[in-house]
Amino acid sequence: MLIPPIILFLDNGFIYEAIQFSIPPTLVPMTPQEKRNALGAAIRDQREKQGLSQARLALMIGSSKSHIWRVETGRVAVGIDDLGRIADALDTTTASLISF
């Protein structure tokens, strides 16, 4: 028995899951906490790829090491201004940090 492939796609912060051409998509929204966790993980991954410490990144964006830690662990929401500064410091785009 051949099982149709499952397709995942993103739209406006929601993850849709569907079996190809078989059923309509099922809406699976991410919670705000899940979004903060995903963003924090992306920032941490990019920072580590560049060999930067949390303290160094904080210095680069005019913040504190504890704030970077809270962002990376999803403990705080990140404003657009901070997100822009973080992306610039990591030499990437804000879009590449938002995987949802």
Secondary structure, 3 states (H helix, E strand, C coil): CCCCCEEEEEECCEEEEEECCCCCCEEEECCHHHHHHHHHHHHHHHHHHCCCCHHHHHHHHCCCHHHHHHHHCCCCCCCHHHHHHHHHHCCCCHHHHCCC
